[in-house]
């Protein structure tokens, strides 16, 4: 495949037409059209449907653009690093992250990164869906307790724990008087929580006990669960990174910590891509934000 022709195709696709691509690049419309036609001929497929005033990518064209745009940007970045003798972060950086982590941390981290690296156009997408970094053109994906995947490489940058919390208005259980066994408690839970789920808690008084949450409210978002717990609807099991400030401010009371292994938060990227300067720079900013590698409240 001719990389120069592929570059021209991606330029036209990104600009939405030959005329705009010509104005953007300073090259002639005829040259760009010829190079795209040569690419189509070499691949044996039509990549663009050309109308009188519009241009639309075919299904094959959309797939080729999605899979090669990021790779070509990395090739360009690698060439610039060699020419200038150092790798300077620049270009577009797309990051996908779970909604709660994005809500709690990535606004602050994104601002710090943008101020430090003005030549990088950072885009952070908050989405709990399991995105494909190659198909959806993400440079980096942040995942909670990810399953092993040979297509992805990266590192754990943070550990967290889940807390059992409630509003101050809810009476605390007299834990020291409890008999061994499952303790039923009214709880605000996620919609997806299995019906027979138990919470094993290390209490703040010491010792462990097993709770059987009795759902008084089911919600699809941890952010909604937190708000409902603050309003006094019931106890809740929530990430420390989400509620640490609420506990510190007295909006929630800590009953205990879930007696399970720590939650791991990873930054991952496709194993088919080089770790570019902009990704390394973003990871450096994350590391600076969590130097102890565990969540610590900012208050």
WOJO-V807587 format. One record per residue. N is the residue number from 1. RES is the residue in one small letter. SS is DSSP state (helix for helix, strand for strand, loop for the rest). OMEGA is omega in degrees with one decimal (NA if undefined). Layout:
BEGIN
N:RES:SS:OMEGA ; N:RES:SS:OMEGA
END
This chain:
BEGIN
1:x:loop:-179.4 ; 2:x:loop:-176.9 ; 3:x:helix:178.7 ; 4:x:helix:177.7 ; 5:x:helix:177.8 ; 6:x:helix:177.5 ; 7:x:helix:178.6 ; 8:x:helix:178.0 ; 9:x:helix:-179.8 ; 10:x:helix:175.9 ; 11:x:helix:-179.9 ; 12:x:helix:-179.8 ; 13:x:helix:-178.7 ; 14:x:helix:-177.9 ; 15:x:helix:177.2 ; 16:x:loop:178.3 ; 17:x:loop:-177.9 ; 18:x:helix:-177.4 ; 19:x:helix:179.6 ; 20:x:helix:177.8 ; 21:x:helix:178.6 ; 22:x:helix:178.4 ; 23:x:helix:-177.7 ; 24:x:helix:-172.8 ; 25:x:helix:-175.9 ; 26:x:loop:178.5 ; 27:x:loop:-175.3 ; 28:x:loop:177.3 ; 29:x:helix:-179.0 ; 30:x:helix:179.8 ; 31:x:helix:179.1 ; 32:x:helix:179.1 ; 33:x:helix:179.9 ; 34:x:helix:-178.2 ; 35:x:helix:177.8 ; 36:x:helix:178.1 ; 37:x:helix:177.7 ; 38:x:helix:178.2 ; 39:x:helix:178.2 ; 40:x:helix:-179.7 ; 41:x:helix:-179.1 ; 42:x:helix:179.9 ; 43:x:helix:-179.5 ; 44:x:loop:178.0 ; 45:x:loop:173.9 ; 46:x:loop:-177.8 ; 47:x:loop:-177.1 ; 48:x:strand:169.8 ; 49:x:strand:-174.1 ; 50:x:strand:174.4 ; 51:x:loop:-179.6 ; 52:x:loop:-177.6 ; 53:x:loop:-176.5 ; 54:x:loop:174.6 ; 55:x:strand:-178.5 ; 56:x:strand:176.8 ; 57:x:strand:172.1 ; 58:x:loop:177.2 ; 59:x:helix:177.9 ; 60:x:helix:179.0 ; 61:x:helix:178.2 ; 62:x:helix:179.8 ; 63:x:helix:-179.7 ; 64:x:helix:179.9 ; 65:x:helix:-177.9 ; 66:x:helix:-173.8 ; 67:x:helix:-174.0 ; 68:x:helix:-176.6 ; 69:x:helix:-180.0 ; 70:x:helix:179.8 ; 71:x:helix:179.3 ; 72:x:helix:177.3 ; 73:x:helix:178.8 ; 74:x:helix:177.3 ; 75:x:helix:177.4 ; 76:x:helix:-179.5 ; 77:x:helix:179.5 ; 78:x:helix:178.4 ; 79:x:helix:179.1 ; 80:x:helix:179.4 ; 81:x:helix:179.4 ; 82:x:helix:-177.8 ; 83:x:helix:-175.4 ; 84:x:helix:176.8 ; 85:x:loop:177.6 ; 86:x:loop:-179.3 ; 87:x:loop:-177.5 ; 88:x:loop:179.5 ; 89:x:loop:175.8 ; 90:x:loop:179.0 ; 91:x:strand:-177.2 ; 92:x:strand:176.9 ; 93:x:strand:-179.9 ; 94:x:strand:-177.3 ; 95:x:strand:174.1 ; 96:x:strand:-177.9 ; 97:x:strand:175.0 ; 98:x:loop:-172.9 ; 99:x:helix:-176.1 ; 100:x:helix:-179.7 ; 101:x:helix:177.9 ; 102:x:helix:-178.2 ; 103:x:helix:-173.9 ; 104:x:helix:-166.9 ; 105:x:helix:-165.8 ; 106:x:helix:172.3 ; 107:x:helix:178.9 ; 108:x:helix:-179.3 ; 109:x:helix:178.9 ; 110:x:helix:178.9 ; 111:x:helix:179.4 ; 112:x:helix:179.7 ; 113:x:helix:-178.1 ; 114:x:helix:178.7 ; 115:x:helix:-178.2 ; 116:x:helix:-174.5 ; 117:x:loop:-175.4 ; 118:x:loop:179.1 ; 119:x:loop:177.8 ; 120:x:strand:176.2 ; 121:x:strand:-175.0 ; 122:x:strand:174.5 ; 123:x:strand:178.9 ; 124:x:strand:-178.8 ; 125:x:strand:177.9 ; 126:x:strand:-174.4 ; 127:x:loop:177.5 ; 128:x:loop:177.3 ; 129:x:loop:179.1 ; 130:x:loop:-175.1 ; 131:x:loop:173.7 ; 132:x:loop:-173.9 ; 133:x:loop:-180.0 ; 134:x:loop:-176.7 ; 135:x:loop:-175.7 ; 136:x:loop:170.8 ; 137:x:loop:171.9 ; 138:x:loop:176.4 ; 139:x:loop:-175.6 ; 140:x:strand:173.9 ; 141:x:strand:177.6 ; 142:x:strand:-176.4 ; 143:x:strand:179.2 ; 144:x:strand:180.0 ; 145:x:loop:-176.4 ; 146:x:loop:173.2 ; 147:x:loop:177.7 ; 148:x:loop:-179.1 ; 149:x:loop:-176.0 ; 150:x:loop:179.1 ; 151:x:loop:-176.0 ; 152:x:strand:174.9 ; 153:x:strand:178.8 ; 154:x:strand:-177.5 ; 155:x:strand:172.8 ; 156:x:strand:179.8 ; 157:x:strand:-176.0 ; 158:x:strand:169.2 ; 159:x:strand:-177.5 ; 160:x:strand:176.6 ; 161:x:loop:179.8 ; 162:x:strand:-177.5 ; 163:x:strand:171.4 ; 164:x:strand:-171.1 ; 165:x:strand:177.5 ; 166:x:strand:176.5 ; 167:x:loop:178.6 ; 168:x:loop:-178.2 ; 169:x:loop:179.6 ; 170:x:loop:179.7 ; 171:x:loop:177.1 ; 172:x:loop:173.6 ; 173:x:loop:173.8 ; 174:x:loop:-169.0 ; 175:x:helix:-176.6 ; 176:x:helix:-179.2 ; 177:x:helix:-175.5 ; 178:x:loop:171.9 ; 179:x:loop:176.0 ; 180:x:loop:179.7 ; 181:x:loop:-177.8 ; 182:x:strand:-176.0 ; 183:x:strand:178.5 ; 184:x:strand:179.7 ; 185:x:strand:175.2 ; 186:x:strand:-171.3 ; 187:x:strand:169.1 ; 188:x:strand:-171.8 ; 189:x:strand:173.3 ; 190:x:strand:178.6 ; 191:x:loop:-175.8 ; 192:x:loop:-178.2 ; 193:x:loop:178.3 ; 194:x:loop:-174.0 ; 195:x:loop:-175.9 ; 196:x:loop:-178.8 ; 197:x:loop:175.0 ; 198:x:loop:175.3 ; 199:x:strand:175.3 ; 200:x:strand:-169.1 ; 201:x:strand:166.1 ; 202:x:strand:-172.0 ; 203:x:strand:179.0 ; 204:x:loop:177.9 ; 205:x:loop:-176.2 ; 206:x:loop:-178.9 ; 207:x:loop:179.9 ; 208:x:strand:174.7 ; 209:x:strand:-178.2 ; 210:x:strand:179.4 ; 211:x:strand:173.9 ; 212:x:strand:-176.5 ; 213:x:strand:174.5 ; 214:x:strand:-172.9 ; 215:x:strand:170.2 ; 216:x:strand:-179.3 ; 217:x:strand:176.1 ; 218:x:strand:-177.0 ; 219:x:strand:-174.4 ; 220:x:loop:-174.6 ; 221:x:loop:175.2 ; 222:x:helix:177.7 ; 223:x:helix:177.4 ; 224:x:helix:177.9 ; 225:x:helix:178.4 ; 226:x:helix:-178.2 ; 227:x:helix:179.7 ; 228:x:helix:177.4 ; 229:x:helix:177.5 ; 230:x:helix:179.8 ; 231:x:loop:174.8 ; 232:x:loop:-177.2 ; 233:x:loop:-178.7 ; 234:x:loop:176.5 ; 235:x:strand:-177.9 ; 236:x:strand:174.8 ; 237:x:strand:-170.7 ; 238:x:strand:177.8 ; 239:x:strand:177.6 ; 240:x:helix:-178.0 ; 241:x:helix:179.5 ; 242:x:helix:-170.7 ; 243:x:helix:-177.9 ; 244:x:helix:179.9 ; 245:x:helix:178.2 ; 246:x:helix:177.7 ; 247:x:helix:-179.8 ; 248:x:helix:-177.9 ; 249:x:helix:179.4 ; 250:x:loop:177.7 ; 251:x:loop:175.4 ; 252:x:loop:176.7 ; 253:x:strand:178.8 ; 254:x:strand:174.8 ; 255:x:strand:-178.8 ; 256:x:strand:-178.6 ; 257:x:strand:178.0 ; 258:x:strand:-176.2 ; 259:x:loop:178.9 ; 260:x:loop:177.0 ; 261:x:loop:179.4 ; 262:x:loop:174.5 ; 263:x:strand:179.8 ; 264:x:strand:178.5 ; 265:x:strand:-173.3 ; 266:x:strand:169.3 ; 267:x:strand:-171.9 ; 268:x:strand:172.4 ; 269:x:strand:-178.9 ; 270:x:strand:177.8 ; 271:x:loop:-179.7 ; 272:x:loop:-177.1 ; 273:x:loop:174.2 ; 274:x:loop:173.5 ; 275:x:loop:-175.1 ; 276:x:loop:-177.6 ; 277:x:helix:-176.9 ; 278:x:helix:176.9 ; 279:x:helix:178.1 ; 280:x:helix:-179.8 ; 281:x:helix:179.8 ; 282:x:helix:177.6 ; 283:x:helix:177.1 ; 284:x:helix:179.2 ; 285:x:helix:176.2 ; 286:x:helix:-180.0 ; 287:x:helix:178.0 ; 288:x:helix:-179.5 ; 289:x:helix:-179.8 ; 290:x:loop:-173.5 ; 291:x:loop:-179.4 ; 292:x:loop:-178.6 ; 293:x:loop:172.4 ; 294:x:strand:-177.5 ; 295:x:loop:174.5 ; 296:x:loop:179.9 ; 297:x:loop:179.6 ; 298:x:loop:179.5 ; 299:x:loop:NA
END
